Amino acid sequence: MSTPSPTVAPATGRLGVLTVGLGAVASTLIAGVELAKRGLGAPIGSLAQMDTIRLGKRTDNRNPMIKDFVPLARLEDIVWGAWDPFPDDAYVAATRAGVLESGKHLEAISDTLREIRPMKAAFERNYVKNIDAENIMGKISKREMLNAIRADINKFRDEKKVDRVVMIWCASTEIFIEPGPQHQNLEAFEKAIDANDPMIAPSMLYAYAAILEGVPFANGAPNLAVDTPVLRQLATERKVAISGKDFKTGQTLMKTVLAPMLKARVLGLSGWYSTNILGNRDGEVLDDPDNFKTKEESKLGVLEDILQPSLFPELYGNVYHSVKINYYPPRGDNKEGWDNIDIFGWLGYPMQIKVNFLCRDSILAAPLALDLVLFMDLAQRAGLGGIQEWLSFYYKSPQVAPGLHPEHDLFVQLAKLKNTLRWMMNEDQITHLGREYYDEA
């Protein structure tokens, strides 16, 4: 039995976007959208802005742009706000990040970027030890932090006169935290906040504040944040869209393409060694073992979920998988991801694949963040509360309902995303069976 299509409210008025963090990713996102608004740059990498969607049969030749097919917010209607532990405005942040060329891109929108000044961050250094920050709420209780975040959301709404708000985490990776009894239900969660329990990280306070204020929350880092039983349930009850976690940019993007190829051809895998060189603030934060542990968990889970070793023990039951991240300041935001992949084929004969991806981390992350902002707003207007699994395409560690294993295959994720858009607009799903072209002959 098919689920009836929702009624999607129109994208009228202004969309406020609150980024948690105003570093390399957020400043690159903001600058890129502002340039696109003025026709000074193309949002390459954004499905919402650049991709088409097939409707009906292949022979129907119906391939509208996604932005013309579903009622997305217009870029011109986006208004920005941010929190960051550093006081730099978006222009200074973008300049310091060094992702975009000043003369080529930043100067043309410098006035707009300078107007975006970060609010004081809910920040505790024991969660991000390698950052010493000054633009923070200070040594206040977790309850006071939560209340301050909620006040900031409402102040932003009022001052910017926005009709809807989306929050997206573009800040640092926190130390590794596993779900505990504090995260199981609202009573325990509230009690833990009042007790200043260290199991309640700042990212959880932002996520909780967003849900309480009816603001969709997208988590671009591997932090637990909204991925706890209590916040999943609350988001579902309050019909607030949530999704996460960890933007799928460089090395993991390659894994979600190459690993499905190995499985599709039933080729064996002996080992996959991955190392990264990164010199931006993210690399500095991940230089701490406690923070790296959070990122490592996000990266390591991909292969096991794709390859399903329990079903294919002979091919994938004994894979050595290692992931390293090395902080190397001269590289800046231009990350190098290097993979050595040992595979085996017919009669067990060994082969190798080597990948050297010289990527630009924030250049890959910015379009993901834009799509998440636009699609999370769409989901909210469609009344789709709770986990948005159809947005798994954008994440290293997709959030799914308890008991489900996440789908990591990039192309299965893409099919799910586009079929969800078709379902929203009451169009037929595309299964790629294709029998109709032959049965009608």
C-alpha positions in Angstrom: 0.0 0.0 0.0 1.5 3.3 -1.1 1.8 6.3 1.3 -0.3 9.2 0.0 1.7 12.2 -1.1 1.8 15.1 1.3 0.5 18.6 0.8 3.5 20.9 0.4 3.0 24.5 1.6 4.4 27.1 -0.8 7.9 28.7 -0.1 6.5 32.1 0.5 8.5 34.8 2.3 12.0 34.8 3.6 14.0 31.7 4.7 16.4 32.3 7.6 19.4 30.1 7.7 21.3 29.8 11.0 24.7 28.1 10.7 26.3 26.8 13.9 29.9 27.8 13.0 31.1 30.5 10.6 34.4 28.9 9.6 35.5 27.5 6.2 32.4 25.6 5.3 29.8 28.2 6.4 31.6 31.2 4.9 32.1 29.3 1.6 28.4 28.4 1.6 27.3 32.0 2.3 29.7 33.6 -0.1 28.7 31.2 -2.9 25.0 31.7 -2.5 25.5 35.5 -2.4 27.5 35.4 -5.6 24.9 33.1 -7.2 22.2 35.6 -6.3 24.1 38.3 -8.3 24.9 36.0 -11.2 28.6 36.1 -10.3 29.0 32.4 -9.7 27.4 29.1 -10.3 26.3 26.8 -7.4 28.1 23.8 -9.0 27.6 20.6 -7.0 24.1 21.5 -5.8 21.4 19.1 -7.0 18.7 21.5 -5.9 20.1 24.2 -8.2 21.8 22.4 -11.1 20.3 19.0 -11.5 17.2 17.7 -13.4 14.8 15.0 -12.5 13.2 12.5 -14.9 9.4 12.2 -14.8 7.5 9.4 -16.4 8.9 7.2 -19.2 12.2 7.8 -20.8 10.3 8.4 -24.1 8.3 11.2 -22.4 11.3 13.5 -22.4 10.1 15.2 -19.2 13.3 16.3 -17.4 12.6 19.5 -15.5 15.2 21.2 -13.2 14.6 20.0 -9.6 14.2 23.7 -8.6 11.4 24.1 -11.1 9.7 20.8 -10.1 9.5 21.1 -6.3 8.6 24.4 -4.5 12.0 25.2 -3.1 12.9 28.5 -1.4 14.6 30.9 -3.8 18.2 31.8 -3.2 17.1 35.5 -3.2 14.9 34.8 -0.2 17.7 33.4 2.0 18.8 35.5 5.0 21.9 34.5 7.1 22.7 34.2 10.8 25.4 32.3 12.6 27.1 31.4 15.9 30.8 31.0 16.2 33.4 30.9 19.0 35.5 33.5 17.0 34.2 37.0 16.6 35.1 37.3 12.9 32.4 38.5 10.5 31.7 36.4 7.4 34.1 38.4 5.3 37.0 38.1 7.7 36.1 34.4 8.3 36.2 33.7 4.6 39.4 35.6 4.1 41.1 33.7 6.9 39.8 30.3 5.7 41.5 31.0 2.4 39.1 28.8 0.4 37.9 31.6 -2.0 40.0 34.1 -3.8 39.5 37.6 -2.3 39.8 39.6 -5.5 37.9 37.1 -7.6 35.0 36.4 -5.3 35.0 38.0 -1.8 35.4 41.7 -2.7 32.3 41.8 -4.9 30.1 40.8 -1.9 32.3 42.2 0.9 29.5 44.6 2.2 27.0 41.7 2.6 29.6 39.4 4.2 30.7 42.1 6.7 27.1 42.4 7.9 27.0 38.8 9.0 28.5 38.8 12.5 28.4 35.7 14.6 26.4 35.5 17.8 28.2 34.2 20.9 28.6 30.4 20.7 27.5 27.8 23.3 31.0 26.5 23.6 32.8 24.3 26.2 36.4 23.7 25.5 36.5 20.2 26.9 34.4 19.1 23.8 36.8 20.8 21.3 40.2 21.0 23.1 42.3 22.4 20.3 40.3 25.6 20.0 40.8 28.5 22.4 37.9 30.8 21.7 36.7 34.2 22.9 33.2 34.8 21.3 31.4 32.4 23.6 28.6 32.6 26.1 31.1 32.0 28.9 31.1 29.7 31.8 27.4 29.4 32.3 25.2 26.4 32.9 23.9 24.1 30.2 20.4 25.3 31.0 21.4 28.9 30.5 23.1 27.9 27.2 19.9 26.2 26.0 17.8 29.3 26.9 20.3 31.6 25.2 20.2 29.6 22.0 16.4 29.8 22.0 16.5 33.5 22.6 19.0 33.9 19.7 16.7 32.0 17.3 13.8 34.2 18.2 15.8 37.4 18.1 17.0 36.4 14.6 13.4 35.7 13.5 12.3 39.1 14.7 15.2 41.2 13.5 15.5 39.6 10.1 11.7 39.3 9.6 12.0 35.8 8.3 9.0 33.5 7.8 10.8 30.2 8.3 14.2 29.1 9.8 16.5 26.2 9.2 19.6 25.4 11.4 22.6 23.6 10.1 25.7 22.5 12.0 28.9 23.6 10.2 31.1 23.7 13.3 33.8 21.4 14.6 33.7 17.7 15.5 33.2 17.2 19.2 34.7 14.5 21.4 33.2 11.0 21.0 30.1 10.4 23.1 28.0 7.3 23.0 24.2 7.4 23.8 23.6 6.8 27.4 20.7 6.8 29.9 20.7 10.6 29.8 19.6 10.4 26.1 16.8 7.9 26.4 13.8 10.1 27.3 12.8 13.7 28.0 12.8 13.5 31.7 16.3 12.0 31.9 17.6 14.5 29.3 16.2 17.5 31.1 17.6 16.2 34.4 21.0 15.8 32.8 20.9 19.4 31.4 20.1 20.8 34.9 23.0 18.7 36.4 25.5 20.0 33.8 26.1 16.4 32.8 29.2 16.1 30.5 27.2 13.7 28.4 25.1 16.7 27.1 27.4 18.3 24.5 26.8 21.8 23.0 25.6 20.2 19.7 22.8 18.5 21.6 21.7 21.9 23.1 21.6 23.5 19.6 19.6 20.5 18.3 17.2 20.6 21.3 16.7 24.3 21.0 16.0 24.0 17.3 13.3 21.3 17.9 11.7 23.3 20.7 11.5 26.3 18.4 10.1 24.3 15.4 13.3 24.8 13.4 14.6 21.9 11.2 18.1 20.8 12.2 20.7 19.3 9.8 23.9 17.9 11.4 27.0 18.3 9.2 29.4 16.8 11.7 29.7 13.3 13.2 28.6 14.6 16.6 25.8 12.7 18.3 23.8 15.9 18.4 20.2 15.1 17.3 20.9 11.4 16.8 19.6 10.3 20.2 16.4 8.5 21.2 15.0 11.5 23.1 15.6 14.0 20.3 14.5 11.6 17.5 11.2 11.0 19.3 10.7 14.7 20.2 11.3 15.7 16.6 8.8 13.2 15.4 6.2 14.2 17.9 6.6 17.9 17.1 6.9 17.3 13.4 10.2 19.0 13.1 12.5 17.7 10.3 16.0 16.4 11.4 18.8 14.8 9.4 22.5 13.9 9.8 25.3 13.2 10.1 28.6 14.4 8.8 28.9 16.0 5.3 30.0 13.4 2.7 32.7 15.3 0.9 36.0 13.7 -0.1 37.3 10.3 0.8 34.0 8.8 2.0 32.4 10.0 -1.2 34.8 7.9 -3.1 34.2 4.9 -0.8 30.4 5.1 -1.4 31.1 4.8 -5.1 33.9 2.2 -5.2 32.7 -0.2 -2.5 29.3 -0.7 -4.2 31.2 -1.5 -7.4 33.2 -4.2 -5.6 30.0 -5.7 -4.1 28.1 -5.4 -7.4 30.8 -7.4 -9.2 31.3 -9.7 -6.2 35.0 -9.0 -6.0 36.7 -9.6 -2.7 38.3 -7.0 -0.4 41.4 -7.7 1.8 42.1 -4.3 3.1 41.4 -0.6 2.7 43.9 1.9 4.0 42.8 5.6 4.0 44.9 8.6 5.1 44.1 12.3 4.9 46.2 15.4 5.0 44.3 18.5 6.1 45.3 21.9 7.3 42.2 23.9 8.2 40.5 24.4 11.6 38.8 21.0 11.1 42.2 19.3 10.8 43.4 21.2 13.9 40.4 20.0 15.9 40.8 16.4 14.7 44.5 16.4 15.7 43.1 15.6 19.2 42.5 11.8 19.6 39.2 12.3 21.4 37.8 14.4 18.6 39.3 12.1 15.9 37.5 9.1 17.5 34.1 10.7 16.6 35.2 11.2 13.0 36.8 7.7 12.8 33.5 6.1 13.8 31.7 8.0 11.1 34.2 7.0 8.4 34.8 3.3 9.4 31.1 2.3 9.4 30.7 2.9 5.7 32.4 -0.2 4.3 30.7 -2.7 6.7 27.3 -1.3 5.9 27.9 -1.5 2.2 29.7 -4.8 1.9 27.6 -6.7 4.5 30.3 -9.2 5.6 27.8 -11.4 7.4 26.2 -12.2 4.1 29.5 -12.5 2.2 32.0 -13.8 4.7 34.3 -15.3 2.0 34.6 -11.9 0.3 34.4 -9.4 3.1 34.6 -11.3 6.4 38.3 -10.4 7.0 38.8 -6.8 5.8 41.5 -4.7 7.4 40.1 -1.1 7.3 42.2 1.8 8.6 41.5 5.5 8.5 44.0 8.2 9.5 43.8 12.0 9.5 47.0 14.1 9.7 47.0 17.8 10.6 49.3 19.5 8.1 48.9 23.3 8.2 50.5 24.2 4.8 47.7 22.3 3.0 44.9 24.6 4.4 41.5 23.6 3.2 42.9 21.7 0.2 42.7 18.2 1.6 44.5 15.2 0.2 42.8 11.9 0.6 44.9 8.8 -0.3 43.5 5.3 -0.5 45.2 2.0 -1.0 42.7 -0.8 -1.7 43.7 -4.4 -1.8 41.1 -6.5 -3.7 41.0 -10.1 -5.1 39.2 -11.7 -8.0 38.8 -14.9 -9.9 40.5 -17.8 -8.0 41.6 -15.4 -5.3 44.2 -13.5 -7.4 45.1 -10.2 -5.8 44.8 -6.7 -7.4 45.0 -3.1 -6.2 43.2 0.2 -6.6 44.9 3.4 -5.6 43.1 6.7 -5.3 44.7 10.1 -4.7 41.9 12.7 -4.3 43.3 16.3 -4.1 40.0 17.9 -3.1 38.9 21.2 -1.7 37.0 20.2 1.4 34.7 23.3 1.7 34.2 23.5 -2.0 32.7 20.1 -1.8 30.8 20.7 1.4 29.2 24.1 0.5 26.7 22.7 -2.1 25.8 19.8 0.2 25.0 22.4 2.9 22.9 24.5 0.5 20.9 21.4 -0.7 20.3 20.4 2.9 19.0 23.8 3.8 16.6 23.9 0.9 15.4 20.3 1.2 15.0 20.4 5.0 12.9 23.5 4.5 10.9 21.6 1.9 10.4 18.6 4.2 9.2 20.9 7.0 6.7 22.6 4.6 5.5 19.1 3.6 4.8 18.1 7.2 7.6 15.5 7.3 8.8 15.5 10.9 11.5 13.4 12.3 14.4 11.7 10.4 14.7 12.6 6.8 16.4 9.4 5.6 15.9 10.4 1.9 18.7 13.0 2.5 21.3 10.2 3.2 22.9 11.1 -0.1 24.6 14.1 1.7 26.0 12.3 4.8 28.8 10.0 5.8 26.8 8.4 8.6 23.1 8.7 7.6 20.6 8.9 10.4 18.0 6.2 10.1 15.2 4.8 12.3 16.3 2.4 15.1 16.8 -1.1 13.8 17.5 -0.1 10.2 20.9 -0.3 8.6 21.8 2.8 6.7 22.1 2.8 2.9 25.5 4.1 1.9 25.5 3.3 -1.9 25.6 6.8 -3.4 23.5 5.8 -6.4 20.8 4.0 -4.3 20.8 7.2 -2.1 20.3 9.4 -5.2 17.5 7.2 -6.5 15.8 7.4 -3.0 16.2 11.2 -2.9 14.7 11.7 -6.4 11.9 9.2 -5.8 11.0 11.1 -2.6 10.7 14.3 -4.6 8.5 12.5 -7.1 6.3 11.2 -4.3 6.0 14.6 -2.8 4.7 16.0 -6.1 2.4 13.0 -6.7 4.5 11.7 -9.7 5.1 8.0 -10.4 8.1 6.4 -8.8 10.9 5.2 -11.2 12.0 1.6 -10.6 14.1 1.2 -13.8 12.4 -2.1 -14.5 11.7 -0.9 -18.0 9.3 -3.7 -19.1 6.8 -1.2 -20.4 9.0 -0.4 -23.4 8.9 -4.1 -24.5 5.6 -5.4 -23.3 3.8 -2.7 -25.3 5.5 -3.8 -28.6 
